[in-house]
Amino acid sequence: MVYLDHASATPVDPRVLAFAGRFLSEEFGNPSTLYTLGLSARQALEEARARVAALVGAEKPASIVFTGSATESNNLAIRGTALRNRKEGKKLLVSAIEHISVLNPMKDLQKQGFDLGVIPVDPAGIVDLGALEEQISPETVLVSVNYANDEIGTIEPIAKIAQIVHEKGRYLHVNATAAAGSIPIDVERDGIDLLTLSSNDLGGPRGAAALYIRPGVKVQAVMPGGGQERGLRSGTENLFAIAGMGEAARLSAGEMEAEMARERSIRDGLVREILTIDESYLTGHPEQRLPDHASFRFSRIEGESILLNLDTFFGIQVATGSACSSRTLEPSHVLLAIGLEHAEAHGSVVMTLGRSNVPEDVPYVADAMKRTVERLRAISPL
């Protein structure tokens, strides 16, 4: 099996599992209790918070709020900031290629009386900075732009975007789920106000995520309860997953530079070989993209057919669009936003690398892709 869909699910690093496993049995205390077992749990929670903060350059660990998923973090950032600051204005801005867990909370707020503006991108997926500047108004409360897109791999000019947003006195939310652990992120350098992170995308357990909130940013709780996580995310903390996320963040920070170089070499090999196929095209920015990400489109065949054939006949797992929206028959909104026609958008394939991938995967995957495309085109009515 060659697994090339780490953007949808990443195996837990064995070192993370070995570290965090004790929090399922031996050290199972509730961090809110005051006796020894609870105090030990609290210490583990705060150590994880410090490690996640260090990964993204946050000066104060207290600026990290743990949640249960990246979707929850996005909702807390978007809904919490919009509702808390609605007296300042009721306009939201979002890039045209955001993840649906960002788009849908904004569309829900639109039903509640907020105005929603969509910022266009160029054919490589880069946000149009001029359009962003034109659309920001005194009524704007929040702008949301992903650090890097999970479907096309394009990395956005976040520091420039933050400068434009802050000149207008607004808040910037960044979904860094696809980017964190793959490339260096520094919330101070980049000027990010709110940043979404996911445990599983770092090689940690599912069931944990985080939201960085810059000190001074006003956010309203969207799920009141017992007051955990500064009252912004109530509920007993999932200590196993959170401790695992902290360890995964520590490992990612220490190994990122070497892993970036290793995965970039494999990715470049895949791109080079696959683009020798007739009528195959790279999607996203050719250079300003994640080192673990390769995405393509193929004329006259469906991405779903490629996915199923690679899986059935070659044991290769890839994606076609975002895993969160892959069960719909509609073409990817991301690919439409970068200017592809509906028929073109349907022929997409996304490959995301991880620690299990090796250089020897390149010739095998490339040969399997060539044979798959030839077979499907031979039977295609197009």
C-alpha positions as CSV (number, residue, x, y, z in Angstrom):
1,M,0.0,0.0,0.0
2,V,1.2,3.5,-0.8
3,Y,-0.7,6.1,1.2
4,L,-0.9,9.5,-0.3
5,D,-3.8,11.2,1.5
6,H,-2.3,12.5,4.7
7,A,-4.4,15.7,4.4
8,S,-7.5,13.7,5.2
9,A,-6.0,11.4,7.9
10,T,-2.5,10.9,9.3
11,P,-1.4,7.9,11.3
12,V,-0.5,8.7,14.9
13,D,3.3,8.8,15.2
14,P,4.4,5.8,17.3
15,R,6.4,8.1,19.6
16,V,3.3,10.2,20.2
17,L,1.3,7.1,21.1
18,A,4.0,5.9,23.5
19,F,4.1,9.3,25.2
20,A,0.4,9.9,25.5
21,G,-0.9,6.3,26.1
22,R,-0.5,6.6,29.9
23,F,-3.2,9.3,30.0
24,L,-5.7,6.7,29.0
25,S,-5.0,4.5,32.0
26,E,-2.4,5.4,34.6
27,E,-2.7,9.2,34.6
28,F,-6.4,9.6,33.9
29,G,-7.1,12.5,36.2
30,N,-9.3,15.5,35.5
31,P,-7.3,18.7,35.1
32,S,-9.9,20.7,37.0
33,T,-9.5,18.7,40.3
34,L,-7.2,19.8,43.1
35,Y,-5.7,16.5,44.3
36,T,-2.5,14.9,43.1
37,L,-3.9,13.0,40.1
38,G,-5.7,16.1,38.9
39,L,-2.7,18.4,39.4
40,S,-0.6,16.0,37.4
41,A,-3.2,16.1,34.6
42,R,-3.1,19.9,34.8
43,Q,0.6,20.0,34.4
44,A,0.4,17.7,31.3
45,L,-2.2,20.0,29.9
46,E,-0.1,23.1,30.3
47,E,3.0,21.4,28.9
48,A,1.0,20.5,25.8
49,R,-0.2,24.1,25.6
50,A,3.4,25.4,25.7
51,R,4.6,23.0,23.0
52,V,1.8,23.9,20.6
53,A,2.5,27.6,21.3
54,A,6.2,27.1,20.5
55,L,5.4,25.4,17.2
56,V,3.6,28.5,15.9
57,G,5.8,31.2,17.6
58,A,3.2,32.3,20.2
59,E,4.9,34.2,23.0
60,K,2.3,33.3,25.6
61,P,1.1,29.6,26.0
62,A,-2.1,30.9,27.5
63,S,-3.1,32.2,24.0
64,I,-3.6,28.6,23.0
65,V,-7.2,27.2,23.5
66,F,-7.7,23.5,23.0
67,T,-10.8,22.3,21.2
68,G,-12.0,18.9,19.8
69,S,-11.4,19.5,16.1
70,A,-10.3,22.0,13.5
71,T,-13.9,22.6,12.6
72,E,-14.6,23.6,16.2
73,S,-11.6,25.9,16.3
74,N,-12.8,27.5,13.0
75,N,-16.3,28.0,14.5
76,L,-14.9,29.5,17.7
77,A,-12.7,31.9,15.8
78,I,-15.4,33.0,13.3
79,R,-18.6,32.9,15.3
80,G,-16.9,33.9,18.5
81,T,-15.2,36.9,17.0
82,A,-18.1,38.0,14.9
83,L,-20.7,37.8,17.7
84,R,-18.4,39.4,20.3
85,N,-17.6,42.3,18.0
86,R,-20.9,42.8,16.2
87,K,-21.3,46.3,17.6
88,E,-18.2,47.3,15.6
89,G,-19.6,46.0,12.4
90,K,-21.4,43.0,10.7
91,K,-19.3,42.4,7.6
92,L,-17.1,39.3,7.1
93,L,-14.6,38.6,4.4
94,V,-13.4,35.1,3.2
95,S,-11.2,34.0,0.4
96,A,-12.9,32.0,-2.4
97,I,-10.8,28.9,-1.7
98,E,-11.5,28.4,2.1
99,H,-12.3,25.0,3.6
100,I,-16.0,24.4,4.1
101,S,-15.5,24.4,7.9
102,V,-14.7,28.1,7.4
103,L,-17.2,28.9,4.7
104,N,-20.2,27.3,6.3
105,P,-20.0,29.1,9.7
106,M,-19.7,32.4,7.7
107,K,-22.7,31.5,5.6
108,D,-24.6,30.7,8.8
109,L,-23.8,34.1,10.2
110,Q,-25.0,35.6,6.9
111,K,-28.4,34.1,7.7
112,Q,-28.2,36.0,11.1
113,G,-27.8,39.4,9.4
114,F,-24.0,39.5,8.7
115,D,-22.8,40.6,5.3
116,L,-20.4,38.2,3.6
117,G,-17.8,39.2,1.0
118,V,-15.7,36.7,-1.0
119,I,-12.2,37.6,-2.0
120,P,-11.1,36.3,-5.4
121,V,-7.9,34.4,-6.1
122,D,-5.7,34.2,-9.2
123,P,-5.3,30.9,-11.3
124,A,-2.6,29.7,-8.9
125,G,-4.8,30.3,-5.9
126,I,-3.1,33.4,-4.5
127,V,-5.5,35.9,-2.8
128,D,-6.0,39.1,-4.8
129,L,-4.5,41.7,-2.4
130,G,-6.0,44.6,-4.3
131,A,-9.5,43.1,-4.1
132,L,-9.0,42.4,-0.4
133,E,-8.1,46.0,0.2
134,E,-11.0,47.3,-1.8
135,Q,-13.5,45.1,0.1
136,I,-12.5,45.9,3.6
137,S,-14.7,48.6,5.1
138,P,-15.4,50.2,8.5
139,E,-18.1,47.6,8.9
140,T,-15.7,44.6,8.5
141,V,-15.1,42.6,11.6
142,L,-13.1,39.6,10.5
143,V,-11.2,38.4,7.5
144,S,-10.4,34.6,7.1
145,V,-7.7,33.3,4.7
146,N,-6.1,29.8,4.9
147,Y,-2.3,29.6,5.4
148,A,-2.2,27.0,2.6
149,N,-4.9,25.3,0.7
150,D,-5.4,21.6,1.3
151,E,-6.6,20.9,-2.3
152,I,-4.1,22.8,-4.4
153,G,-1.2,23.3,-1.9
154,T,-0.8,27.0,-2.6
155,I,0.7,29.0,0.3
156,E,-0.8,32.5,0.8
157,P,1.2,35.7,1.5
158,I,-0.2,35.8,5.0
159,A,2.1,38.6,6.3
160,K,1.0,40.9,3.5
161,I,-2.6,40.0,4.0
162,A,-2.3,40.7,7.8
163,Q,-0.7,44.1,7.0
164,I,-3.7,45.1,4.9
165,V,-6.2,43.8,7.5
166,H,-4.5,45.5,10.4
167,E,-4.2,48.9,8.6
168,K,-8.0,48.9,8.6
169,G,-8.1,47.8,12.3
170,R,-9.7,44.4,11.6
171,Y,-9.0,40.9,12.8
172,L,-7.4,38.2,10.7
173,H,-8.2,34.5,11.1
174,V,-6.0,31.9,9.5
175,N,-6.8,28.2,9.1
176,A,-3.4,26.6,9.3
177,T,-4.6,23.0,9.4
178,A,-2.8,22.0,6.2
179,A,0.3,24.0,6.8
180,A,1.2,23.5,10.5
181,G,4.1,21.1,10.9
182,S,4.8,21.2,7.2
183,I,6.3,24.7,7.0
184,P,7.4,27.2,9.6
185,I,4.6,29.4,11.0
186,D,5.2,32.4,13.3
187,V,2.1,34.2,14.4
188,E,4.1,37.1,15.7
189,R,6.0,37.5,12.4
190,D,3.0,37.0,10.3
191,G,0.6,39.2,12.3
192,I,-2.0,36.5,12.8
193,D,-4.8,37.2,15.3
194,L,-6.5,33.8,15.3
195,L,-4.9,30.6,14.0
196,T,-6.5,27.1,13.7
197,L,-4.5,24.0,14.2
198,S,-5.3,20.2,14.1
199,S,-3.7,17.4,16.1
200,N,-4.0,14.7,13.5
201,D,-2.4,16.7,10.8
202,L,0.7,16.9,13.0
203,G,0.8,13.2,13.6
204,G,-1.1,13.3,16.8
205,P,-4.4,11.7,17.8
206,R,-7.8,12.8,16.5
207,G,-10.1,14.5,18.9
208,A,-7.9,17.4,19.6
209,A,-7.2,20.8,17.9
210,A,-6.3,24.3,19.0
211,L,-7.1,27.9,18.4
212,Y,-4.4,30.5,18.9
213,I,-6.0,33.8,20.0
214,R,-3.7,36.9,20.1
215,P,-3.9,38.6,23.5
216,G,-6.4,41.4,23.3
217,V,-8.6,39.8,20.6
218,K,-12.2,39.7,21.9
219,V,-13.9,36.3,21.4
220,Q,-17.2,35.1,22.7
221,A,-17.7,31.5,23.9
222,V,-19.9,29.5,21.5
223,M,-20.3,26.5,23.9
224,P,-20.8,27.7,27.5
225,G,-20.4,25.2,30.3
226,G,-17.9,24.6,33.2
227,G,-15.5,27.3,32.2
228,Q,-12.5,25.2,31.0
229,E,-10.1,26.7,28.5
230,R,-10.6,30.3,29.7
231,G,-14.3,29.8,29.4
232,L,-14.1,29.7,25.6
233,R,-14.3,25.9,25.2
234,S,-16.1,24.3,28.2
235,G,-16.0,20.5,28.8
236,T,-13.5,18.2,30.4
237,E,-10.4,18.2,28.4
238,N,-9.4,15.2,26.2
239,L,-6.1,14.8,28.0
240,F,-4.9,11.8,25.9
241,A,-5.4,13.6,22.6
242,I,-4.2,17.0,23.9
243,A,-1.0,15.6,25.4
244,G,-0.5,13.7,22.1
245,M,-1.0,16.9,20.2
246,G,1.6,18.6,22.3
247,E,4.1,15.8,21.7
248,A,3.4,15.8,18.0
249,A,4.0,19.6,17.9
250,R,7.3,19.2,19.7
251,L,8.4,16.5,17.3
252,S,7.2,18.5,14.3
253,A,9.2,21.6,15.4
254,G,12.4,19.6,15.8
255,E,12.2,17.6,12.6
256,M,10.4,20.1,10.2
257,E,13.5,21.3,8.3
258,A,14.7,17.8,7.4
259,E,11.2,16.5,6.7
260,M,10.5,19.4,4.4
261,A,13.5,18.7,2.3
262,R,12.8,14.9,2.2
263,E,9.1,15.3,1.2
264,R,9.8,18.1,-1.3
265,S,12.2,15.8,-3.1
266,I,9.6,13.0,-3.3
267,R,6.9,15.5,-4.3
268,D,9.1,17.0,-7.1
269,G,9.7,13.5,-8.4
270,L,6.0,12.8,-8.6
271,V,5.3,16.1,-10.3
272,R,8.0,15.6,-12.8
273,E,7.0,12.0,-13.8
274,I,3.2,12.5,-13.7
275,L,3.3,15.6,-15.9
276,T,4.8,13.5,-18.7
277,I,1.2,12.1,-19.1
278,D,-0.6,13.7,-22.1
279,E,-3.1,16.4,-21.0
280,S,-2.1,16.4,-17.4
281,Y,-1.7,19.6,-15.5
282,L,-0.4,20.8,-12.1
283,T,-3.0,22.7,-10.1
284,G,-2.0,25.4,-7.6
285,H,1.2,27.5,-7.5
286,P,4.2,25.7,-9.1
287,E,6.6,26.9,-6.5
288,Q,4.8,28.7,-3.6
289,R,3.2,25.4,-2.4
290,L,3.4,23.0,0.5
291,P,6.5,20.6,0.3
292,D,4.3,17.6,0.9
293,H,1.6,18.4,-1.6
294,A,1.1,17.6,-5.3
295,S,-2.2,18.1,-7.1
296,F,-3.1,17.5,-10.7
297,R,-6.0,17.5,-13.2
298,F,-6.4,15.2,-16.2
299,S,-8.5,15.9,-19.2
300,R,-11.4,13.6,-20.3
301,I,-11.6,11.4,-17.2
302,E,-13.1,11.7,-13.7
303,G,-10.9,12.1,-10.6
304,E,-13.2,9.6,-8.7
305,S,-12.4,6.9,-11.4
306,I,-8.7,7.5,-11.1
307,L,-8.9,7.2,-7.3
308,L,-10.9,4.0,-7.4
309,N,-8.6,2.4,-10.0
310,L,-5.4,3.3,-8.2
311,D,-6.8,1.9,-5.0
312,T,-8.3,-1.3,-6.5
313,F,-5.5,-2.3,-8.8
314,F,-2.4,-0.8,-7.3
315,G,-3.0,-0.3,-3.6
316,I,-2.4,3.5,-3.9
317,Q,-4.7,5.9,-1.9
318,V,-5.1,9.4,-3.2
319,A,-7.8,12.1,-2.9
320,T,-9.9,14.1,-5.3
321,G,-10.7,17.4,-3.7
322,S,-11.1,17.9,0.1
323,A,-12.0,14.8,2.1
324,C,-14.7,16.8,3.9
325,S,-16.6,17.4,0.6
326,S,-15.5,14.4,-1.5
327,R,-18.9,12.7,-1.2
328,T,-20.7,15.3,-3.2
329,L,-21.0,15.1,-7.0
330,E,-20.4,18.8,-7.3
331,P,-17.0,20.0,-8.6
332,S,-14.6,21.5,-6.1
333,H,-15.4,25.1,-5.3
334,V,-11.6,25.6,-5.0
335,L,-10.9,24.5,-8.5
336,L,-13.8,26.6,-9.9
337,A,-12.5,29.6,-8.0
338,I,-9.1,29.3,-9.8
339,G,-10.8,29.4,-13.1
340,L,-11.3,25.8,-14.1
341,E,-14.4,24.8,-16.0
342,H,-16.7,22.2,-14.4
343,A,-15.5,19.4,-16.7
344,E,-11.9,20.2,-15.9
345,A,-12.5,20.4,-12.2
346,H,-13.9,16.9,-12.2
347,G,-10.6,15.4,-13.3
348,S,-8.6,16.3,-10.1
349,V,-6.3,14.2,-8.1
350,V,-4.5,15.3,-4.9
351,M,-1.5,13.6,-3.3
352,T,-0.3,14.6,0.2
353,L,2.8,13.0,1.6
354,G,3.8,11.9,5.1
355,R,6.6,10.2,7.0
356,S,5.7,6.7,5.5
357,N,6.4,7.8,2.0
358,V,9.8,7.0,0.4
359,P,11.6,7.9,-2.9
360,E,10.9,4.4,-4.2
361,D,7.2,5.4,-4.2
362,V,7.8,7.7,-7.1
363,P,8.3,5.3,-10.0
364,Y,5.6,2.9,-8.8
365,V,3.0,5.7,-8.4
366,A,4.0,7.3,-11.7
367,D,3.7,4.0,-13.6
368,A,0.4,3.2,-12.0
369,M,-1.0,6.7,-12.8
370,K,0.1,6.4,-16.5
371,R,-1.5,3.0,-16.8
372,T,-4.7,4.1,-15.0
373,V,-5.1,7.2,-17.2
374,E,-4.5,5.2,-20.4
375,R,-7.1,2.6,-19.3
376,L,-9.7,5.1,-18.3
377,R,-9.3,7.2,-21.5
378,A,-9.6,4.1,-23.6
379,I,-13.1,3.5,-22.2
380,S,-14.1,7.2,-21.7
381,P,-17.1,8.5,-23.7
382,L,-15.3,11.8,-23.7
